[in-house]
Amino acid sequence: MKVLVANLGSTSFKYRLFEMSAGEEHVLAEGGYERVEDYGAVINDALDTMEKGGAVSSRSEIGAVGFKTVLGRNLSGCVDADEKVLEALEGFAEVAPAHNPAYAAGIRQFREILPSARAVALFETAFYQWVPEAATRYAVPESWHAAGIRRYGFHGASHKFIAERSAELLGRDDVAAVARGLYQSGPREVGQPLRVVSCHLGGSSSVTGIRYGAAIGTSMGFSPQSGLPQNNRVGDLDSGAIPYAGKALGLSMADMERQLTKEGGLLGLSGISNDIREVKAARDAGDEKARLALDVLVHETRRWASSFLFSLGGLDAFTFTAGIGENNPWLRSAVCEGLEEFGVKIDPERNEACKGVEAEISAADSKVKVYVIPANEELVLAREVFRKLTAN
Ligand code: ADP
C-alpha cells in the first residue's frame, strides 16, 4: 500500500511517500515547499511530480495520507481525519497557532484533491496517553482542568521512534515490540525495566522519559510553547510574569503572544538568530549573549533530563535526536558533563565524529548507553497509518 505522509507547517509543506507492506517498507518519493501561500497548489504540484517521476502511475494509487497533527481539543490517538478531527484542531487553534490551522487547512485540501485516499491523523499527544496523572496535572482550580488545561506533551512520533529504536539497539526486542504496538495494544511490562531519556532538540525541543517503551512524562505541557527554550518560542515561563509584563512594559495580550512565540527562545536570548549554528559561531567569536543562550539551552535540557532520571529510578539509555541533537557534538558533551556518577560517560572521539547519523557515543565503560538516533517521524506515521488500515 502506498502511504503519503504530509508534514504541514504554517508556511511549508513537506511530503514523503512510502510503499508499505507487512514485511517491507521503503521511501518512493519525497519533497517539500517553502513560503507556501496556497496549500492546494503545492499539493497538486507534489502529486504531479510523483506521477511524472514514476513513484506512482496515477495519484489514485495512494491508499492513505497520514497527518502528524499536533493538539486536538478532547481528541488524541490515531484516528480518521474527519470532521471531528477538524473540530478538535480548530477548538485548540489558539493553543497551537503555528500548527493547528495549517493542518486543518491541509486536511481539507487533501480530502478535496485526493478523495480516494483515506485521511488519517496521528496526534503528537498520542504517545503520552499513559503518562501517570500526577505528571500531567497542573495545580489549577478544577474549572481550569475541566477546560482542558493540563500537560499534553508533543513530539510524540519522534519520541516513539526513539523508544522503539533505543530498545532495539540495547538488544531488548521484547520492549521494542511493545513500543511498536503501543497504540494497538497499550503499554506492557516485559522483563527487566528499560529506562530511556530522549532529548529531541531541534527547531522545537523536548525531553521525554520512557519506561518499557511508553512515556512517563515530558517537558512540554499544555502548548508547544512550554518546556525547553526553542528556536523562537519561550519555553517554560512563570505564569506570574504575564500579567506583570503586560503592566510594566505596556504590552497587550496580542503583543505578549507575538513576542513569546516569535521573539523568544534562542533568538530572544541571543538577539542574533534562531539557528543554533549562527548562535554558536557568535559565541565562539566571544559574544556574551550568544554564550548565555546556549548555556540556558544546556541547563534546561539537563534540568528536564534529571527530573526523569529520578522518576525512572535509573537509566539504561540517554538519546539525542533532531536537527540540534544530531549535529552538535559540543552540545551533547555539555549536556552529559559531570554525569559519570549517574553512569553516563561520553567517548569524546565517537561523539565528535557523529553528525546526523546513528551512533553510540558512550565510552566503553559507560553504564548508560548514549546514542544519537536520527529522527524518523515520517516512518512512525506511515507505520501507524498502515496498521490502522490493515486492522479495519
Ligand atoms: P524542526 O523542529 O523545525 O523540524 P529540525 O529538527 O530540523 O527542526 O532542527 C532545526 C535546527 O537544527 C536548526 O534551527 C539548527 O539550529 C539545527 N541544525 C540543523 N542542521 C544542523 C547542522 N548541520 N549543524 C548544526 N545545527 C543544525
Residues whose N, C-alpha, C, O or C-beta is under 5 A from the ligand:
A	BS01	ADP	L201 G202 G203 S204 N274 D275 I276 R277 A322 G323 I324 N327
